[in-house]
């Protein structure tokens, strides 16, 4: 199967230089032969349509996904400027260009404390963006694996949580991530939430 990994932090300040460093390291490591840089059309994207596309240059989880992923084909790494999941036009363009079968969404507004003072930014990154991504995937028959958080629970269970457990987020971050889970599952298609 072919994959697109979306794993940059939404609306969390990442110094430009570190994003570029991570991006170029990832590109050199994962896709030296077929990568087409963001904004360019060419044989790289067409040739990789059944392979792996990746945009995980800025986020911690994205970097780990890239580092530990099984080798199933070349990757495309893009930072948030190449694919902001709150921008439906960018989502549709990237999905149409890459032609992937799966999207792994690890993008999120991850500033837990800041979410309390900027709930709208948290909602955009954790609920609105994933909903738009899920809808675009569903209309194209692309499977979506949406990665959430344990912050959708209150932490009082005393043992690991199961999918059947009732969520009870305690703050804005957890509430917006739960809203995102529900939006993804309600968007149609066959999404999975981890």
Secondary structure, 3 states (H helix, E strand, C coil): CCEEEECCECCCCCCHHHHHHHHHHHHHHHCCCCCCCCCCCCHHHHHCCCCEEEECCCCHHHHHHHHHCCCCCCCCCCCCCCCCCCCHHHHHHHHHHHCCCEEEECCECCCHHHHCCCHHHHHHHHHHHHHHHHHHHHHHCCEEEECCCHHHCCCCCCCCCCCCCCCCCCCHHHHHHHHHHHHHHCCCCCCEEC
